Amino acid sequence: MLKKKISKHKVILLAIMIFTLSFAVMPIMFANALVQPGVYTNPVPPGCQMIDFEEGSDRQVVLSTIEGLQFTTTGGFDWIYADIRTGQYNGRSLTDPSHTYGLYVLNGYFCTWLSELQDTGRIDFTLGTASYFSVLVSTASGLTIDAYDINGVWLANSGWAYSNHGDLDFTRLTIEAEGMAYVLIHDTANLWIIDDLVTDAPGVGGPVEATIDFDPDSLNPKSRGKFVTVYIELPEEYDVHDIAISTIELTYGLGSVSAEDTPTEYGVRDGIPYLMVKFNRSAVIAILEPGEEIEIAVSGESWDSNDDFLYQFEGTNDIEVLDFYYL
């Protein structure tokens, strides 16, 4: 009888240990990593954006110049842009034959690196968590990436990129893990650069470009009507159903008008899904000025079913506004 009781206790204890262990390894179980040497480009999956760093200035601090990302280090220093056209770096362009000197490789002319030796690079996703992060690496000392959640809990590791210094290609490091709040990029000697960063972190690369259709194309201030209509279309990898109506604004100059909560409509035109929203006609007329080509902008935000921010969108449309005094 005693044997049986002990046996049952062991089974219960084992079950508890397995249950606890399953939570301990959960980040690993639900994460994917990829180390891919010998590549030249970084694919952009649907819903992701690429940062190629080509908009920087040589030795400019990256820190907060890219929307949705913050570049710092664990020692409190900054990442900086490097422009190989200055001749100050041991780098070459894989896309421009006129810049073929150096052992570190880049697509284009710009990359980013750490301004201080013996430090760990940190990239925070400032507008919400990411589930995908990938960079191209050129390194003389090897490199790896660790991902963490908002509480600093480790989620996943990318694997190790071994030295490819002088190989004239990149190693691609990729992490897929839900809830990434920041990543740490580190090696043993800080002899590396990164290029062509791809992520689905909210807001990265600026607003998603939307197609805006303002109806009517010619706005008559004297005509009667309560609303003007705007049709919003997004690139095919985005879903107009995720747009939060309460965030949509029409702007011109310093003036802005919020979209009405109702009426709204979802539909398909020429095979492209759209969201139709209405704006108060009098309020829109009040912020516009007469002209044949008046550029109005419509912007807003997209949220998922869990009320997590996904991205911003923005689009413009030229309309004609008739002069009230000459009608």
Order of alpha helices (4+ residues) and beta strands (2+ residues): alpha-alpha-beta-beta-beta-beta-beta-beta-beta-beta-beta-beta-beta-beta-beta-beta-beta-beta-beta-beta-beta-beta-beta-beta-alpha-beta-beta
